[in-house]
């Protein structure tokens, strides 16, 4: 995945998450990634992961 594509994916995950109406499972299903990837992105954005 290119850096630009990865950045777009991260932005979409965080947009869905911050709206507060989606859980990690539904975000993963819509973006066709694993729920673990969604969790990793969220944790990194909150400073809980390097």
Secondary structure, 3 states (H helix, E strand, C coil): CCHHHHHHHHHHHHHHHHHCCCCHHHHHHHHCCCHHHHHHHHHHHCCCCC
